[in-house]
Amino acid sequence: ADFGSVITGYSGGNVLSIGGTAYLNGEITGLTGGGHAINAQSSSNHYIRIGETAIIHDNICNYGVIYTQGNNGVIDIYGKINDNISTDRGGAIVLANNGSHVKVNMYDGAEMCNNVSYQTGGAVMVSCGTFTMHGGTISGNISGADNVVDEDKVGGGVYVRRGGQFIMHGGEIINNYAAGVGGGIGFVSGDYNNSVPYVQLNGGTISGNYM
């Protein structure tokens, strides 16, 4: 999907289901189908690059605008995932727990801003995989927006659970809001699918978050 391309108004579930290699440099917006903008759940070596000009915005999805799980997948994010709503978990992206390990990397210039999750993970939910933040901005996201139990109001910016791993080398997690606990980052320990969870903070900024 080259720069200038637009996918809009889709209402039939998942827009893109990817088990191989994909490059997104265009726009995905206006989805209302309750699926995902990008669904990547495969045991193959899927690779997705969300390029510098890519923007995924103003969508209503279910369980992550981007949903990934499996054994070998990698997603590199350089673009923007902003102003989306998840009626379940993960306002921007979900690394799900059905699989052994996937990887998502976020780089300078990338944004996950002003996303809303009805449950956990205003922007990101990490399970059975590694989310590495090399740079970029996670800001203005909200978790627990629906009338849900307290344990589902966690992680305004990032929520780590079920064997998930979060590593921060740079960038910023700022001004996010959790209706429960963990305004910036929420962490629940506990191994899952032979994956050991942790949060590792090597650099970057976490500030101005609310719970």
C-alpha positions in Angstrom: 0.0 0.0 0.0 1.9 3.0 -1.3 1.9 6.6 -0.1 -1.4 8.2 -1.1 -3.4 5.0 -1.0 -6.5 4.9 1.2 -8.6 2.1 2.6 -11.7 3.6 4.1 -15.2 2.7 5.4 -14.7 -1.0 5.6 -17.4 -2.8 7.6 -16.8 -6.5 6.9 -14.5 -7.5 9.7 -10.7 -7.7 9.2 -9.4 -5.5 6.4 -6.0 -7.1 5.9 -5.0 -10.6 7.0 -1.3 -11.1 6.5 0.7 -14.3 6.7 3.6 -13.2 4.6 5.2 -9.8 4.0 3.4 -6.4 3.8 4.4 -2.8 3.5 1.9 0.0 4.5 2.7 3.5 3.6 -0.8 4.7 3.1 -4.0 5.3 5.1 -6.6 3.1 6.8 -9.5 4.9 8.3 -13.3 4.8 9.0 -13.5 1.1 9.8 -16.6 0.0 11.6 -16.7 -3.8 11.2 -15.5 -4.9 14.6 -12.5 -6.7 13.2 -8.9 -5.4 12.8 -7.2 -3.1 10.3 -4.4 -5.6 10.2 -4.7 -9.2 11.4 -1.4 -11.2 11.5 -1.7 -14.5 13.2 0.4 -17.1 11.7 3.2 -19.6 12.5 5.0 -18.4 9.3 7.6 -15.7 9.4 5.2 -12.8 8.7 6.8 -9.3 8.4 4.9 -6.1 8.4 6.4 -2.6 8.0 4.2 0.4 9.0 6.1 3.0 7.1 6.9 6.7 7.9 3.9 8.0 5.9 1.4 5.4 7.1 -1.5 6.4 9.3 -4.1 4.2 10.8 -6.7 6.4 12.4 -10.4 7.0 13.4 -11.3 3.3 13.3 -13.6 1.3 15.6 -12.2 -2.2 16.0 -12.3 -5.1 18.4 -9.3 -6.4 20.3 -6.7 -4.1 18.7 -6.6 -2.1 15.5 -3.6 -4.3 14.8 -3.7 -7.9 16.1 -0.7 -10.2 16.0 0.1 -13.6 17.4 2.1 -16.7 16.4 5.6 -18.0 16.6 7.8 -15.9 14.4 6.1 -12.7 13.3 7.7 -9.2 13.3 6.1 -5.8 12.9 8.1 -2.6 12.6 6.3 0.7 13.2 7.5 4.0 11.9 4.1 5.6 11.2 1.1 6.7 13.1 -1.7 4.7 14.8 -3.9 7.4 16.3 -7.5 8.2 17.4 -8.8 4.6 17.2 -11.3 2.8 19.5 -11.1 -0.8 20.6 -14.3 -2.2 22.0 -12.3 -4.8 23.8 -8.5 -4.5 24.6 -5.6 -2.7 23.0 -6.6 0.6 21.5 -3.7 0.5 18.9 -2.0 -2.9 18.9 -2.4 -6.3 20.6 0.2 -9.0 20.9 -2.1 -11.9 21.8 -1.4 -15.0 23.9 -2.3 -17.7 21.4 1.2 -18.6 20.2 4.7 -18.6 21.5 6.4 -15.3 20.5 6.0 -12.4 18.2 7.9 -9.1 18.1 6.9 -5.5 17.5 9.3 -2.6 17.3 8.5 1.1 17.5 10.9 3.7 16.2 11.5 7.4 16.2 8.7 9.4 14.6 6.1 6.7 15.3 3.0 7.6 17.2 0.2 5.9 19.1 -1.9 8.8 20.4 -5.4 9.3 21.6 -6.6 5.8 21.2 -9.3 4.4 23.5 -9.6 0.8 24.8 -12.8 -0.2 26.6 -10.7 -2.6 28.7 -6.9 -3.0 29.2 -4.1 -1.3 27.2 -5.1 2.1 26.0 -2.5 1.9 23.2 -0.6 -1.4 23.6 -1.3 -4.8 25.1 1.6 -7.3 25.2 1.2 -11.0 25.7 3.5 -13.9 24.5 5.8 -11.5 22.7 8.2 -8.6 22.9 7.3 -5.0 22.3 10.4 -2.9 22.0 10.2 0.9 22.0 13.3 2.4 20.3 11.6 5.7 20.0 8.3 7.4 19.2 5.4 8.6 21.3 2.6 6.9 23.2 0.4 9.7 24.4 -3.2 10.6 25.3 -4.5 7.0 25.3 -7.2 5.7 27.7 -7.8 2.3 29.2 -10.9 1.1 31.0 -13.3 3.4 29.1 -16.2 1.0 29.4 -18.1 -0.1 32.6 -15.8 -3.1 33.3 -14.3 -4.7 36.4 -11.3 -3.1 38.0 -8.7 -5.5 36.6 -9.8 -4.5 33.1 -9.1 -0.8 33.7 -5.3 -1.2 33.6 -2.4 0.2 31.5 -3.3 3.6 30.1 -0.4 3.5 27.7 1.0 0.0 27.8 -0.4 -3.2 29.5 1.9 -6.2 29.9 0.5 -9.6 30.9 0.6 -13.4 30.2 4.3 -13.8 29.3 4.5 -10.4 27.6 7.8 -8.5 27.5 8.2 -4.7 27.2 11.6 -3.1 26.6 12.0 0.7 26.4 15.2 2.2 24.9 13.8 5.6 24.0 10.8 7.6 23.1 8.1 8.8 25.5 5.0 7.4 27.3 3.2 10.6 28.4 -0.2 11.9 29.5 -2.0 8.5 29.3 -4.9 7.6 31.5 -6.1 4.4 33.2 -9.5 4.3 34.9 -7.9 1.8 37.2 -4.1 1.4 37.9 -1.0 1.9 35.8 -1.5 5.2 34.0 1.7 4.8 31.9 2.4 1.1 32.2 0.5 -1.7 33.8 2.3 -5.0 34.5 0.9 -8.4 35.6 3.6 -11.0 36.3 3.1 -14.7 35.5 4.6 -17.0 32.9 2.4 -18.1 30.0 3.0 -20.5 27.1 6.6 -20.8 28.4 7.2 -17.1 28.1 8.5 -15.1 31.1 7.1 -11.6 31.4 9.1 -8.5 32.3 9.4 -4.8 31.9 12.9 -3.4 31.1 13.4 0.3 31.1 16.8 1.4 29.6 15.9 4.9 28.4 13.2 7.2 27.3 10.6 9.2 29.3 7.5 8.1 31.3 5.7 11.1 32.7 2.4 12.9 33.3 0.3 9.7 33.3 -2.8 9.3 35.5 -4.5 6.5 37.2 
